[in-house]
Amino acid sequence: MNSHQEQARAVLAGLDDTRSWREELYRSLHQNPELSHQETRTAAAVRERLDGAGFEITDGVGGTGLVAILRNGDGPTVLLRADMDALPVQEATGLPYASTATDQDDQGQTVPVMHACGHDVHVAALAGAASLMAASTQQWSGTLVALFQPAEEVGDGARGMVDDNLAGVVGKVDVALAQHVLAMPSGVVGTRSGAVLSAADSMRATVHGRGAHGSMPQAAIDPVVLAAMIVIRLQTVVSREVAPTQPAVLTVGSLRAGTKSNVIGDHAVLELNIRTYDDQTRTTVLEAIRRVVNAECEASASPAPAEFELFDQFPLTTNDPDTTQRVGEAFTEFFGVRHQELPLQSASEDFSDIPVALGVPYTYWGIGGTDPATYAAAQRAGRVDQDIPVNHSPYFAPVLQPTLDTGTQALVVASLAYLGAPG
């Protein structure tokens, strides 16, 4: 056994002793989820757990964010990040600790709230890893930063912390690390060098027509027909303007027009979501959308120009090769065959805004959250996509173990790939 494994196993010797409170924290967070920018109770639970363990804790960074810093002699500074927010989703898991919470969204509407993306796993795992590192300071040297971020789901939580003097709070950082629970077998850890999560852009396009009675279409410019033609034509952007070897996704998620069956309205609103993996493809797709919308408006003799609005934008997550290799080697030493290559993910994240702003390399990995037997059965039947709930599903429910243990172990092992032994 090499020194790094010895170091990791020494720190993780207390894993069993923390399991009870980590699981209790997870259940509490799952049952009491909070929407983006409202994570006050979650941050308070983290502070309560880390208080008295030697951390310098700063609350309210970027609104509800929390930063806990443990200084332990000379050495590099490693930043570990977990996101805290939940989603406006009605939980359907049937778990005994399922959420029945509701809250007001940013439009003032009452909505159900659920940890449908697993951020409760992330918080419990990071709290556990930070506690274990604090209890084993004789095993490592350097500085550990545990960062609990708000508002990942709306894409501005990381930037909010950066804009609220995060650099001044954390000081010089050498590397940033983060993880996400995914619909893979629990116990598996997956790393990937280079692009790992897509960039995301949501676009709202409003197109204009001329309203009239439904029985008199000759007096109208029908925005429903216009919007329908746009939807059809947009299907060719990825299939005909992006190389087959370059991944991209273009989804029309919402189309709103009209108010009554016998009334032709005067406008339609399309909401689109775009996922890409490099800047050139991102530009190509966004420009193609504008071209198609404008051309169809002209073809329909639209009386006013189309209006475009970009929102909910997420950066590309591109793992630094050297950092990924270093962490991956540590994972292979510790997890063995449970460390695998992570497939390219079409989901998006805002984590990378933090290391990019701090000017440090980063890597972002996945951990499995699906019961291994359930996953294996679905795989044998060729029904993984149909039978395994994914993130944002009302049925998404990571199994408690070994998910929490694996997430905690991964954060400790990755940290110790940088935080050397004292002396």
N, C-alpha and C positions, 0 to 999 in steps of 0.2 A: 504494500500500500504506500503510495507516495505521500508527501507532506501535505499536499492540498486536500487529498481525501481524508487524511487524519484530522486536519483542521476542520473540515466540514462535519465529519462525524462527531468531533468533540463538541462543536457548537450545537449540533442537532441532537445531542444526547438528551436534551431536555424536551424534545418534541412531544413525547408521550405525556409529559406533565402539563403541557399547554393545550393538549387536544380538547379537553373539556371546555375551557373558556373560549377557545377559538370557534368551536362548534356552537356554543351558546351565543357568541357575538354574531356569527353568521345568521343563525335563526332569528335573532332580534332584528338585525338589519333587513333580512328578507321580509319579515312581517311588518316592518315599519319603514318602507321605502320613501325616498324623497325625490321630487323632481329637480331638474337642473336649476342651479342657483338657489336652491332651498335646503341644502344639505346640512343644516345646523345641528340636528340631532345626531347625524352620522359623525360629523366632526367632533362633537362633544363626547361621543362614545369612544372614539380613538384617543382623544386627549385623556380621558379617564383611565384608559388602559396603559398609556405610556407615561403618565405622570409619575414621578418618583423613580423612574428607571435611568435617570441621568441625561435625558434629552433636553435640549433647548427647544422649546415649543413656541412657534409663532402662529397665532390664529388669524383668520380673516384675510388671508392673502388671496386676492382676486375675488373677494366676497366671502365665500365660506371655506376656502382652501386652508389646509393646515400643513405646516412644515415642521418636522421634528429632526433635530440635528444632534448626533452623538459623536463627540470628538474624543478620539482614543489614541493620542500620540501621533507620531510622524507617519506619513504615508499618503496615498491618494485619497480623493474624495469621490465616493460612489453615491449616485442619486438613484433611488428606487421610487417608482411612481405607481400609485393605484388611483383609479377613478371611483367616484362615490355616487353618482346620480343614477336614478331609475327612470322608467319610461311610463308614458300614459297608456298603459295596457291593462286590460282586465285579466287577472290571473285565472288560469283554468287547470292548474296542476293537480289540485286535490290534496296537496300536502297539508299535514296538520298545522304547519306554520305558514300557510299561504297568506298572501296579503289580501286584505279587504279594504285597504286604505283608498281614500279619494283626496283630491286636492284641487286647487285652482291652477289652471295653466296660464300661460302668458296672455291669453285672450280673455281671461276671467271666467272661463268655463270650468265647471266641475267635471273632473275626469278620474277614472280609476288609475291607480299607480302600482307598478310591479317592477321588481328587479328582473326584468326579462332578458337582460344582457350579461348578468353574472358579476356586476360590479361589487355586490356583496361578498362574493368569493375573493375578489381582488383586495378589498379592504381587510377582511379577516386574515388573509394570507400575509399581507404586508405587516399588519399589526403583530402577527405571530413571529415573522422573521425579525422584525425590529426588536421585539422582546427577547428573543433568543440571542441575538447579537449583543444586546445590552447585558445579558446575564453571563456572557462568555468573553468579556473584553480581554482576558489574558490570552486568548487564542488568535487575536488579530490586531492590526495597527493601521490607523488612518482615520477617516471621517465617514460616517454613514449618514446620508440624508434620506429620510422617509417622507415622501411628498404625497399628500392625499388631495387629489384634484377634483374640483367641482365641474359640472356642466360639460362633460365630454360629449354627451348625446346631442347637444346643439352646436358643438364645434367651436365654442369660444372660451371654454374654461381654461385651457392651457394658455391662450393668449392673454386672458384676463389676469392670470397669475404673473405672467411675464411683465405685463404693463404695470402691475402693482409692485414693482421693485423686487421681483423674485431674485434677480442676480445679487442685489444688495443683501437679501436675507441669507442666501446659501453661500455666498462667496465663490471662490474658485472651485469648479467641479471638473473632474477628470473624465468621467463616463456616466451615461444615463442608461437605465435599464427599466424595462416594463414587460408585462405579460398580460395575456387575456385567456379566459376560459372559453373553450370552443366545443363544438359538437364532435369531439373525437373521444376515443375510449379513455376513461379516467385512469390516471397513472402515467399517461404518455406525455412527453414534453417534446415540442417540435420547434426547431430553429430553421431560419432561412436567411441566406446572405442576399443583399441587394433588395430590390423592390419586394415588399411583403404584403402591404396593404395599399389599396388603390387611393388615388386622389378622388375626391367627390365634389361635385358641383350640382346644386339644385338651381333650376331656372324656372321663372314664371314668365310666360309669354301671353300677353293680352292682345287679341286680334279684334278688329272692329268690322261690323256690318251695318245694315240698315234695317230697323225693325219694321214689322208689318203684321197684318192679320194672317193667320195660318192658311186661310183660303185664298190669299192673294200673293203668292210667292213672287210674282213678277214685279211687285212693288218693293221687294226686299233685296238686300244682299245678305244671304243666310250665313251667319257665323258658325252654325252647326256644321253645315257642309264644308265651309272653309276649314274649320278645326279638324274635321274628319280627313280631309285631304292632306293636311299637315301630318296627322298621325301616321297615315299610310306612307307618305313620302319619307318620313323620318326613319322608317324601318330600313331604308337603304343606306343610311349614313355609315353604320358599322359594317354592314355586309359588302358595301361597294366603295367606301372611301378610306377604310382602315385596312391595313395589310392583315391577311389571315393569321400571320404569326404574332400579331400584336393584340393583346386582350383589350377589350373595351366593352362597356355596357351602356346602353341608352334606353331608359324606361320612361314612358309617359304614365305617370302615376295618378294623375287627376285631370279631368276635363269637365269644366263647368260651363253651361250655357243654357239660357232660356229659363222660363218660370212656369210655363203652362203649355199643354199640348197644341193649342190652337193659336199660339202667339210665337211669331218669329222674333227673337231677341235682337239686340244690337251689338252684342259682343260675346266673346268666349275667352275663357282663361284656361290655359294648359300649364300644368306643372310637370317638369321633367327632372330626372335624376341621371347624372352622367358619372361613370366610373372609368378612370384611365390610369395608366402606369408610367407615363412619361410626359414631359411638358409638350412635346411636339404633337402627340396624339390628343392631348387635352385641348390644345389650340385648334387642331383640325376639326374635332367634333363640335366644339363650341361655335366656331365660325360656320360650320356646315348647318347647324341648327338655325342660326340667324338667317343664313342665305335661303334655306328652304322656307322658313316662315315668311320672310319678306317676298319671296317669289310667288308663293301661294296667295298672299294678300293681293299682289298685283294682278295675278290671274283672275281673282274674284272681284276685282275693281273695288277693293276695300276703301272706304272713304277717309280713313285716317291711318297713319303708320302704326305698325305693331310696336308694342312696348315690351321691353325685356328687363328682368330683374334677377340678379344672381343672389342666392342666399344659401345658408347652411353649407358653407364650403369647408372642406377638410383637406389638409395637405397630404401629399404622398408620403408614405412611410417607407424609407429606404435604409435597410440595415447596413451599418458599416461592416465591410468584410472582415477586417482584423478583429474588431470587437466580437462579431458573431462567431468567428473561429475560436477565439479565446474562451468565450462562454460555452460554446458547443463542445469543446474538448473537456471542459470541466463537467458538463452534463453527461458526456459519454463515460467519464471516469466514475461518476456517482450513480447514474441511472442505468448504465449499460444499454441493453437493447430497447429500453423504454424511451431513449432519446432517438428521435427520428427527424427526417427532413419535413418541414412544414410546407404544405402545398401553398401556392400563391393564393391569397385571399382577396375576394372582391369587396369585402367590408372596408370601412375607413375609420380613421382615428385622428385625434388632434395631439396625441402625445408628442410627436416629433417637433411641434412648435417650441417645446421647452428646450431640448438639446440644441436645436438650430439657433435659438436666441442666445443660449449660453455658449455657443461655439464649441460643442463637445461631441464626440462620437457616441453612437447609441446602438442598441439592438433591442428588438421586441420579439418575444416568442409566444407560442401558444401552449396551453395545457389542456388536456382532455377533461371533460366533465360528464360524459355519458357512461352509464353502467356498462362495463366491458362485455358482459354476457348479452345484454340487449343489443349492443352495437354489432357484436359478432353474428347474432341471429339475423339482423337486418342485412348485414353484408352478405351472408350466405344466400339470402333470398333475393339479393339484388335490389333491395328496397331501402337503402340508407337515406336517400333524399326524401322518400315518402314517410318513413317510420321514425326517423330520429329528429326530434324538435331542434331547431337551430335558434341562435340568438335572435331576440325580438319576438319570438313566438310566445303566445300565452301559455304554452305547455313547456317552455324551457325551464328545466329544473335540474341543475347539476347534482349528481349524487354527492352526499356529504363527504364520504371517504371512498377512495383515497384522494379525492380532488383537493380538499383543503391541505392535507399533508403534503401532497405533491407541489402545490403552489407555494407553500411555505418553504419547503426544501429547495425549490428552484431559485427562489430569491436569495436564500442564504448561500447556496453553492455559487451562484453567479457573482454575488458580492465578494466572496472569498477568492474568486479568480483574480481579484485586484487588491484586496486588503491582506497584505502579507502578515506573517507571524511577527510578533514583537521582536525587535532586535535584529 
